[in-house]
Amino acid sequence: MSALQRAPDEQVQILNDDGTVRDGATVPDLSDDQLIEMYRQLKFGRHFDERAVSLQRQGRMGTYPPMSGQEAAQVGSAWALADDDWVFPSYREHMVAYVKGWSLSRILLYWMGSEEGKAPPAGVNMFTNAVPIATQVLHATGAAWASKLKGDDNAVICYFGDGATSEGDFHEGLNFAGVFDVPAVFFCNNNQWAISVPRERQTASATLAQKAHAYGFEGVQVDGMDPLAVYQVTRESLEKAKNGTGGNEDIGRATRPTLIEAVQYRFGAHTTADDPSVYRDDEEVEYWKRKDPIPRMESFLRHQGLLDDERIDAITQSIKDEVADAITQAEEEARPQPQQIFENIYEELSPRQQEQLEYLQELRARHGDEVLLE
Ligand SMILES: Cc1ncc(C[n+]2csc(CCOP(=O)(O)OP(=O)(O)O)c2C)c(N)n1
């Protein structure tokens, strides 16, 4: 049975929490090398995340939103994408960007405040981060609709959090997506918290996935800490987006969008400016740590005979080297100049912005750049 044919409140899972395969579940058709690479990327995400938090603490990077605990949702879903599919991220999809083809140093540049880090690499169909919550849902629906009108055969995936489902933009975007039957996958990272607001204060709905039904298309809840389940569900949703093979009997016509609710947990803080210990207790964190995607995938691969201690050590070392090199490379880039905040936004500055730019130039002339960069 297709994962998408399950009832919306039934969570799709392939790996049990201990990494054994769930009774009756089918492991996606990925080669041994692909499965090992998927594991490497999960681990890579974790290590990168820890280094990024530490860079921020050392004053070498700006505010950063950690993703530990959320690697499976990112890597698993990004693996399902074709090169010409478009990604509309929030601000936490570091590993989606990496899988999609951004270099780690460019990802770091964004968080180091450089404009360079906002520009997608040539040929990579991924928008820059959206910090205003849920605005990317509208962009994604518009892009998917445009793609359909142009007769393209690609799809769009849009990432956002559980908190975003309370925004008007989310509802407007999904409503249009349903009405115009657009080739989009809406991927909700339900990490249980919107900063300090828990999931149950966000909505009285039993699941976030079921919200799709109000808009006339399918919603599916997946274990977001199971990389194989996330991959499978996203792949099927993307296929449906492109080929319209799904269907919603309620309104009697094939519909192409899907809302995926990936149930997961952020182990760390909302951002490096947040302290989660003031609003959640350790027991809760410990509960979710038992679902950690990395030991789970590791134990699955050990059972399959694809990983042993030696191989894991080699992977760990290669990850450390790659992340260290990316940090060096990002730090070697020229520091962003203050006037860059006026660039790459409007073709022509408004009179008010022009005035602000002149003021900045005056300050630089009077005090020098060093004072402004401090
Ligand atoms: C329109 C808007 N309102 C408020 C904020 C402040 N804000 C930043 S993150 C956040 C919580 C978002 O939670 P969620 O959507 O669950 O995503 P998560 O950060 O957990 O991935 C809020 C309210 C914002 N960035 N944009």
The ligand as a Gaussian input file, in Angstrom:
#p B3LYP/6-31G(d) Opt

LIG

1 1
 C        5.860000      36.880000      10.467000
 C        6.768000      36.582000      11.627000
 N        6.274000      36.642000      12.887000
 C        7.079000      36.365000      13.934000
 C        8.393000      36.033000      13.740000
 C        9.306000      35.722000      14.923000
 N        9.608000      34.291000      14.941000
 C       10.786000      33.831000      14.502000
 S       10.874000      32.170000      14.564000
 C        9.340000      32.037000      15.227000
 C        8.748000      30.687000      15.572000
 C        8.599000      29.817000      14.371000
 O        8.253000      28.525000      14.752000
 P        7.986000      27.403000      13.697000
 O        7.175000      27.929000      12.566000
 O        7.425000      26.241000      14.426000
 O        9.421000      27.049000      13.087000
 P       10.737000      26.521000      13.795000
 O       11.589000      27.731000      14.087000
 O       10.369000      25.773000      15.020000
 O       11.410000      25.663000      12.789000
 C        8.761000      33.305000      15.385000
 C        7.427000      33.524000      15.943000
 C        8.875000      36.000000      12.409000
 N       10.127000      35.670000      12.117000
 N        8.039000      36.258000      11.372000

